[in-house]
Each structure stands twice: as structure tokens, then as C-alpha cells.
């Protein structure tokens, strides 16, 4: 399993909705178009293919792989309770 961060911008509301639903099957939404994931390479490949199949030329998606050491350093700020996949610890300041 690897930590992933996925950020996307999709112009069309219908495509945006479809891609958001796909992303919810793989990770945890941390902002409207930002998801955190803990998935293996095979699953990640399947996600990429699925997302890209719905995208148009004006859309974009960025996939990041983050090492465990750096993943644990992330800090989250805000008034809401943050849900973590697999009960991984994180910092709230």
C-alpha cells in the first residue's frame, strides 16, 4: 500500500460529479477536488485508467505518491473532524 494524494479540476459539472463518485470509491475526500488514498499500485493503475477515461482536454488531474515519513508529517487545519483511512495518526493544530 502506498499513500497517494490526488488533485483534479474538471470543467463540466456532469464529468466532475462522475469523477468525484469514482474517487470516493478509492479514498477520503479532504477538499472538494482533493483526495487522500492508501492503495496499492494495481488499484492505483485501475483508478488512473478509470479517471482518465472520463476526462476531456480542458480537465486535469495530478497524482502524487508520498513516502510514509512525509505522509506522517502532514498537518490539517480546520474546524471539522478529519476522517483518516485505516486510522492513521495525523496532526491537528
Secondary structure per residue as TSV (DSSP state, phi and psi in degrees):
chain	resnum	aa	ss	phi	psi
A	1	X	-	360.0	142.8
A	2	X	E	-131.3	147.8
A	3	X	E	-80.2	131.3
A	4	X	E	-130.6	146.8
A	5	X	E	-124.6	128.7
A	6	X	E	-124.3	127.9
A	7	X	E	-124.7	135.2
A	8	X	E	-145.2	159.7
A	9	X	E	-138.5	116.8
A	10	X	-	-122.8	124.8
A	11	X	S	-74.0	-40.4
A	12	X	S	-85.1	127.1
A	13	X	H	-57.1	-36.0
A	14	X	H	-67.7	-44.7
A	15	X	H	-65.9	-39.9
A	16	X	H	-58.5	-45.8
A	17	X	H	-62.2	-44.2
A	18	X	H	-63.3	-45.9
A	19	X	H	-66.0	-39.8
A	20	X	H	-60.3	-41.7
A	21	X	H	-63.6	-40.2
A	22	X	H	-62.0	-47.7
A	23	X	H	-59.9	-37.0
A	24	X	H	-62.6	-22.9
A	25	X	T	-76.1	-15.3
A	26	X	T	-115.7	-21.9
A	27	X	S	-156.0	-166.9
A	28	X	E	-111.4	127.2
A	29	X	E	-73.6	127.7
A	30	X	E	-111.7	-18.4
A	31	X	E	-151.0	175.3
A	32	X	T	-53.7	-42.6
A	33	X	T	-123.3	34.3
A	34	X	E	-135.6	128.4
A	35	X	E	-128.9	143.3
A	36	X	E	-104.8	141.6
A	37	X	E	-141.5	152.7
A	38	X	E	-128.8	87.8
A	39	X	E	-134.5	156.4
A	40	X	-	-80.9	171.3
A	41	X	H	-62.6	-39.4
A	42	X	H	-64.1	-45.8
A	43	X	H	-64.6	-39.8
A	44	X	H	-62.1	-41.2
A	45	X	H	-61.7	-41.4
A	46	X	H	-63.9	-43.6
A	47	X	H	-59.6	-48.4
A	48	X	H	-57.1	-48.1
A	49	X	H	-61.8	-41.9
A	50	X	H	-64.7	-46.4
A	51	X	H	-64.3	-48.9
A	52	X	H	-62.2	-30.5
A	53	X	H	-64.8	-21.7
A	54	X	H	-97.5	-9.9
A	55	X	-	-80.9	152.5
A	56	X	-	-115.6	173.9
A	57	X	T	-59.1	-31.4
A	58	X	T	-84.3	-5.7
A	59	X	-	-91.9	162.2
A	60	X	E	-148.8	157.0
A	61	X	E	-142.1	142.5
A	62	X	E	-125.4	126.6
A	63	X	E	-109.4	128.0
A	64	X	E	-118.0	137.5
A	65	X	E	-103.1	131.0
A	66	X	E	-122.7	128.0
A	67	X	-	-65.0	155.3
A	68	X	H	-58.2	-40.6
A	69	X	H	-60.2	-47.0
A	70	X	H	-71.7	-35.4
A	71	X	H	-58.2	-40.7
A	72	X	H	-70.7	-17.7
A	73	X	T	-84.0	-10.0
A	74	X	-	-63.8	148.5
A	75	X	E	-125.0	138.8
A	76	X	E	-118.5	136.0
A	77	X	-	-122.0	144.1
A	78	X	S	147.5	166.5
A	79	X	S	-81.2	-15.2
A	80	X	S	-87.6	158.1
A	81	X	-	-75.4	133.6
A	82	X	-	-97.4	128.9
A	83	X	-	-91.5	137.5
A	84	X	-	-116.6	133.8
A	85	X	G	-68.3	139.8
A	86	X	G	59.9	23.4
A	87	X	G	54.6	37.1
A	88	X	-	-74.4	141.4
A	89	X	-	-73.1	155.0
A	90	X	-	-153.7	167.8
A	91	X	E	-99.1	136.2
A	92	X	E	-123.2	124.9
A	93	X	-	-109.4	360.0
